[in-house]
Amino acid sequence: MILKKHLSPFLLCLALSLSSGVALANSGGKEGGAGGGSTAKLEAFTVNLSSTERYLQLSMALQIANAEVSDRIKMFMPKLRHVLIVLLSSKDGEQLQSLEGKHKLMEEIKEGVNKTLELKEHDGVTDVFFENFVIQ
C-alpha cells in the first residue's frame, strides 16, 4: 500500500514529462559544435508515404544551438508536427532508401523546423539524427 502511494506521483510526473513531445538531453561538448551540445528528442512519427502501400516510422533527435531552442520547440510543437508530417508523407519510399535520400530528408527537416521556429540554422536546429528509420 505504501509503495502504491509513492509510485502514483512518480508515474504522474513521468507522464507529464513525456506528454510534452520533446525531451532535452545534453550530449556533452561545446553547445552548437559538431557532435556536441544539446539535443531535443521528438516523439516518433508514423506516416503513409506518397505511395499509400508503404509507411515510414521515424524517430529523431534534433541537435540545437542552445537550450532555449528546446522551449521554442515545445511552444511550436503542434505546428512542427504538422510541418513534419506533411513533409514526410510527401516522400516516396524509393527516394528514402538511398543514403543520399536520407541526407536530403535530414536537410529538409532542418530547414522546415528552423523556418517554423523562425530561427536561422546557427541559432536553431543545427543537425538531425535519425534514431529509428523503418519503411514498410
C-alpha positions, -999 to +999 in steps of 0.1 A: +000+000+000+028+024+008+046+017-025+013+025-043+011+059-027+047+068-036+045+053-071+015+073-082+032+108-080+062+093-098+040+080-127+021+112-129+054+132-131+067+108-158+035+110-178+036+148-177+072+149-188+066+125-217+035+143-229+053+175-239+066+157-271+102+169-267+130+159-243+162+178-239+195+160-234+230+173-231+254+151-251+285+169-238+309+191-256+305+227-266+270+237-274+264+242-311+296+224-321+298+194-344+287+163-325+282+182-292+257+204-275+221+198-266+196+177-285+158+178-285+142+143-289+109+143-307+081+118-304+080+091-331+063+097-364+044+071-384+031+084-417+019+069-450+043+076-478+031+092-510+026+057-524-001+046-499+010+010-498+040+019-477+046+038-445+075+053-426+082+050-389+107+076-378+122+087-345+147+116-344+166+139-323+174+175-333+208+190-324+200+225-312+223+256-309+213+262-272+188+251-245+164+280-252+156+264-286+141+235-267+115+259-251+107+272-286+103+237-299+078+229-271+059+261-279+056+254-316+051+216-312+017+213-329+028+233-359+062+215-360+045+181-360+021+193-388+050+205-409+070+173-404+040+150-411+033+169-444+070+167-454+074+130-445+042+119-461+051+137-494+081+113-498+082+081-519+098+050-503+122+047-532+135+083-525+143+074-489+160+041-495+193+056-505+218+073-483+216+104-505+178+104-500+181+102-462+207+131-462+184+152-483+155+145-459+177+155-430+184+189-446+147+194-455+137+186-419+163+210-405+152+238-429+115+231-422+119+231-384+141+263-384+116+281-407+087+271-384+107+282-353+116+314-372+153+308-365+185+307-386+204+274-387+232+286-364+206+298-339+182+269-341+184+233-352+220+225-364+216+188-373+191+160-374+198+125-361+176+095-371+172+071-342+147+048-359+140+047-397+117+019-409+100+018-443+073-009-446 
